[in-house]
Amino acid sequence: MTVPVPAGFRRAGPHDLALLEALEVTCFEQPWHGRELAVWLEPERGAAWLVESGGRAVGFALFQLLPGAAELLRVAVTPDARRRGLARAALAEALRSLAGDGRPTCYLEVRSGNRPALALYEALGFRTLGLRRAYYENGEDALVLGRGAPEAGSGGG
């Protein structure tokens, strides 16, 4: 099934937990469940945005909230809705909202070999700040990216 575009975006809340769990199972080999997701839906700890298209949820972006910043924890789009710019649009919407709420800086970790994700994040203004060696269970390195953050080694901060 092809998912129609354009999509809508809305802030998710604790009442959306089952929906986020279903998206996790559809989108990830190692999905998060229950409390792993619920903790980030608590307004003082995290924030999530749902991507809706064709009358159904097709993706989400999940963030940890920090003082003056946020960390992107998860971003996903269902397989049938990928390659249509939905993740990019959802992240752009979420980043605008976070900046408007006093969190202009965002961080994330991404697998060093995940070229499509790296291209997406670069297009959204993220830059490499560091490297976490053997960060993932399979020994793959993670790149630490930031947006609205001082460049690594710039002496800012």
C-alpha positions as CSV (number, residue, x, y, z in Angstrom):
1,M,0.0,0.0,0.0
2,T,1.3,3.5,-0.9
3,V,0.9,6.1,1.8
4,P,-0.5,9.4,0.5
5,V,1.4,12.7,1.2
6,P,1.0,15.3,2.7
7,A,1.1,14.2,6.2
8,G,0.1,15.8,9.5
9,F,2.1,16.1,12.6
10,R,0.9,16.2,16.2
11,R,2.4,16.0,19.6
12,A,2.0,12.6,21.2
13,G,1.1,12.0,24.8
14,P,0.8,9.1,27.2
15,H,-2.5,8.1,25.7
16,D,-0.5,7.3,22.5
17,L,1.7,4.7,24.1
18,A,0.0,1.7,22.4
19,L,0.3,3.4,19.0
20,L,4.0,4.1,19.5
21,E,4.6,0.5,20.6
22,A,2.9,-0.7,17.4
23,L,5.0,1.6,15.3
24,E,8.2,0.4,17.1
25,V,7.3,-3.2,16.3
26,T,6.7,-2.3,12.6
27,C,9.8,-0.2,12.2
28,F,12.6,-1.7,14.3
29,E,14.3,-5.1,14.7
30,Q,14.7,-4.3,18.4
31,P,11.6,-2.3,19.3
32,W,11.2,-0.5,22.6
33,H,8.1,-1.5,24.7
34,G,6.1,-0.3,27.7
35,R,8.2,1.6,30.2
36,E,11.0,2.2,27.7
37,L,8.7,4.4,25.7
38,A,6.3,5.6,28.5
39,V,9.1,7.4,30.4
40,W,9.8,9.6,27.4
41,L,6.1,10.5,27.1
42,E,6.1,12.1,30.6
43,P,6.1,15.9,29.8
44,E,9.0,16.7,32.1
45,R,11.2,14.0,30.6
46,G,10.5,13.7,26.9
47,A,8.4,14.7,23.9
48,A,7.2,12.8,20.8
49,W,5.6,13.8,17.5
50,L,3.4,11.5,15.5
51,V,3.4,11.5,11.7
52,E,-0.1,10.8,10.3
53,S,-1.0,10.2,6.7
54,G,-4.0,8.7,5.0
55,G,-5.9,8.6,8.4
56,R,-3.3,6.6,10.2
57,A,-0.1,7.0,12.1
58,V,2.9,6.2,9.9
59,G,5.8,7.4,12.0
60,F,7.2,9.3,15.0
61,A,10.1,11.2,16.5
62,L,10.9,10.8,20.2
63,F,13.1,13.1,22.2
64,Q,14.6,13.3,25.7
65,L,14.2,16.9,27.1
66,L,17.2,18.5,28.7
67,P,17.8,22.0,30.0
68,G,18.1,24.2,26.9
69,A,18.4,21.1,24.6
70,A,16.9,17.9,23.5
71,E,18.3,14.5,22.4
72,L,16.7,12.6,19.6
73,L,16.2,9.1,20.8
74,R,14.1,7.5,18.0
75,V,12.8,8.4,14.6
76,A,10.8,6.0,12.5
77,V,8.6,5.7,9.5
78,T,6.7,2.6,8.5
79,P,8.2,0.7,5.6
80,D,5.3,1.5,3.2
81,A,5.7,5.3,3.9
82,R,9.5,5.6,3.6
83,R,11.3,7.7,1.0
84,R,8.7,10.4,0.9
85,G,10.3,13.0,3.1
86,L,8.1,12.2,6.2
87,A,11.0,11.7,8.6
88,R,12.6,14.9,7.5
89,A,9.3,16.8,7.8
90,A,8.5,15.4,11.2
91,L,12.0,16.2,12.5
92,A,11.9,19.7,11.1
93,E,8.5,20.3,12.8
94,A,9.7,18.8,16.1
95,L,12.9,20.8,16.0
96,R,11.0,24.1,15.4
97,S,8.7,23.3,18.3
98,L,11.5,22.4,20.6
99,A,13.4,25.6,19.7
100,G,10.2,27.6,20.4
101,D,10.0,25.9,23.8
102,G,13.6,27.0,24.7
103,R,15.5,24.0,23.4
104,P,17.3,25.3,20.3
105,T,20.1,22.6,20.6
106,C,19.6,19.0,19.7
107,Y,21.9,16.0,20.0
108,L,21.7,12.4,18.7
109,E,23.8,9.3,18.2
110,V,23.7,7.5,14.8
111,R,25.5,4.4,13.5
112,S,28.6,5.5,11.7
113,G,27.6,3.4,8.7
114,N,24.0,4.6,8.4
115,R,24.5,6.8,5.3
116,P,20.8,7.5,4.7
117,A,20.3,8.7,8.3
118,L,23.5,10.8,8.1
119,A,22.3,12.5,4.9
120,L,19.0,13.3,6.6
121,Y,20.6,14.7,9.7
122,E,23.1,16.8,7.7
123,A,20.2,18.2,5.6
124,L,18.6,19.3,8.9
125,G,21.7,21.1,10.0
126,F,23.3,18.5,12.3
127,R,27.1,18.3,12.4
128,T,29.4,15.7,13.8
129,L,30.6,16.5,17.3
130,G,32.3,13.3,18.3
131,L,32.6,9.5,18.1
132,R,31.6,6.8,20.5
133,R,33.7,3.7,19.7
134,A,32.0,0.3,19.8
135,Y,28.8,2.0,21.0
136,Y,26.4,-0.6,19.6
137,E,26.1,-4.2,20.6
138,N,27.7,-5.4,17.3
139,G,30.7,-3.2,18.0
140,E,29.8,-0.5,15.5
141,D,30.8,3.0,16.3
142,A,28.3,5.8,16.8
143,L,28.7,9.4,15.7
144,V,27.5,12.1,18.0
145,L,25.7,14.8,16.1
146,G,24.5,18.2,17.2
147,R,22.4,21.0,15.8
148,G,22.5,24.5,17.3
149,A,25.5,23.3,19.4
150,P,29.1,24.5,19.4
151,E,31.3,22.6,16.9
152,A,33.6,20.0,18.4
153,G,36.9,21.6,19.4
154,S,35.5,25.2,18.9
155,G,36.1,26.1,22.6
156,G,32.5,27.4,22.7
157,G,30.0,26.4,25.4
